[in-house]
Amino acid sequence: MPGGREETVEDSEILQIFLDSEDPVLFTGEVADEIGFSNQGTLPRLHGLADRDLLKSKDGGRTIVWWLTDEGREFIEESESD
């Protein structure tokens, strides 16, 4: 398959990790561990969700933290009702 591996995790599954977490923010590595991707494979997915306003992030230099937005919560609810 040219261009990299196929995406095997839905956006709603990634967002659900944030909803289920007891922590208000997650590191890229924590999300990567949950979905079974590398940090490098996870980062573009998180940036893509942030570009759609489903996640927000803050870069602390060497570490980025991510959190779920209200739009992200709505996306999950809509996905569950489909």
ABEGO torsion letter per residue (X at the ends): XBGEBBBABBAAAAAAAAAABABABBBAAAAAAAAGBBAAAAAAAAAAAAAAGABBBBBAGABBBBBBBAAAAAAAAAAAAX
